[in-house]
Amino acid sequence: QVQLVESGGGSVQAGGSLNLSCVVSGKIYSPYSMAWFRQAPGKEREGVAGIYASGGTAYYADSVKGRFTISQDKAKKTVYLQMNSLIPEDTAVYYCAADLFGKTLGGGPLLVNSANFGRWGQGTQVTVSS
């Protein structure tokens, strides 16, 4: 069974950077797509960035465009979220998620719609102080 394990969270000052990792367990790396979501206290879960396992253009929420970069290393079965120029509003628990059934194949915003992802990691806390 596919499991996702995130790491790399922590506390950083505004303007700093963090690189989150999500390792996908299983014999082969076979999701249709992977994505990162976040949830701040008292707020709904928000899609941050998504990428197809086959490659191609990633999709980003407007709130992180130009600051965050999603990437993957298929050999390591790992998805990354490089976060630069962090601001306090980025404080949240960050989750990676996998689409194992092709629900995101329509592209674009589907890559950051949580309803399309059936497998989730346990989350990693990111705290940005001003």
C-alpha positions in Angstrom: 0.0 0.0 0.0 1.3 3.4 -0.9 2.3 5.6 2.0 3.5 9.2 2.0 6.0 10.6 4.6 6.8 14.3 4.7 9.8 15.9 6.3 11.7 19.2 6.2 9.3 21.4 8.1 10.5 23.8 10.8 10.6 27.4 12.0 12.2 30.1 10.0 12.1 33.9 9.9 10.3 35.8 7.2 12.4 35.9 4.0 13.9 32.5 4.7 13.6 29.2 2.9 12.7 25.6 3.6 12.7 22.5 1.4 10.0 20.0 2.1 10.3 16.3 1.0 7.7 13.6 0.6 8.8 10.1 0.1 6.4 7.7 -1.6 6.6 4.1 -0.4 5.8 1.2 -2.7 7.7 -0.8 -5.2 7.4 1.7 -8.0 6.6 5.4 -8.3 3.2 5.2 -10.0 0.9 8.1 -9.0 -0.8 10.1 -11.7 0.2 13.3 -9.9 1.5 14.6 -6.6 0.7 17.8 -4.8 1.3 19.8 -1.7 -1.5 21.2 0.4 -1.4 23.3 3.6 -3.8 24.0 6.4 -3.5 26.9 8.8 -5.3 26.9 12.2 -9.0 27.8 11.7 -8.7 27.7 7.9 -9.6 25.3 5.2 -7.0 23.1 3.5 -5.5 25.0 0.6 -3.8 23.5 -2.5 -0.3 24.9 -2.9 1.3 23.2 -5.9 0.8 20.1 -8.0 2.8 18.2 -10.6 2.2 15.2 -12.9 4.4 12.2 -12.4 4.9 12.1 -16.2 6.3 15.6 -16.1 5.1 18.8 -17.7 4.1 22.1 -16.3 3.4 22.3 -12.6 0.5 24.2 -11.2 0.7 26.7 -8.4 -1.7 28.6 -6.2 -1.6 32.4 -6.8 -0.4 32.9 -3.3 2.8 31.0 -3.8 3.6 31.7 -7.5 7.2 32.8 -8.0 8.2 31.7 -4.4 7.5 28.0 -4.3 8.7 25.3 -6.6 7.5 21.7 -6.8 9.7 19.0 -8.2 10.1 15.3 -8.2 12.9 12.7 -8.3 11.3 9.5 -9.6 14.4 7.4 -8.9 14.1 8.4 -5.2 10.3 8.3 -5.3 10.4 11.7 -3.7 8.5 15.0 -4.3 9.9 18.3 -3.1 8.5 21.7 -2.3 11.2 24.4 -2.3 9.8 27.4 -0.5 11.6 30.7 -0.8 10.8 34.2 0.4 8.6 32.8 3.2 6.1 35.1 4.8 4.2 34.6 8.1 1.0 33.8 6.1 2.8 30.6 4.9 2.6 29.2 8.4 0.6 26.0 8.3 0.8 22.2 8.4 1.9 21.1 5.0 0.7 17.8 3.5 1.7 15.9 0.4 -0.9 14.0 -1.5 -1.0 11.4 -4.3 -3.6 10.9 -7.0 -3.6 7.2 -7.6 -6.6 7.0 -9.9 -6.2 9.7 -12.5 -8.7 12.3 -11.1 -6.3 15.1 -11.9 -5.7 14.3 -15.5 -7.9 17.2 -16.7 -5.0 19.5 -15.7 -4.7 23.0 -14.2 -6.6 23.6 -11.0 -7.4 19.9 -10.7 -3.9 19.5 -9.5 -4.6 21.5 -6.3 -8.1 20.3 -5.6 -8.0 18.1 -2.5 -11.0 16.1 -3.6 -8.9 14.5 -6.4 -6.3 13.0 -4.0 -6.9 9.8 -2.1 -3.6 9.3 -0.3 -2.2 11.7 2.2 0.9 12.1 4.4 0.8 12.9 8.1 1.9 16.5 7.6 4.8 18.7 8.6 4.6 22.0 10.4 6.0 25.1 8.9 6.2 28.2 11.1 7.3 31.6 9.7 8.0 34.4 12.2 8.1 38.1 11.4 
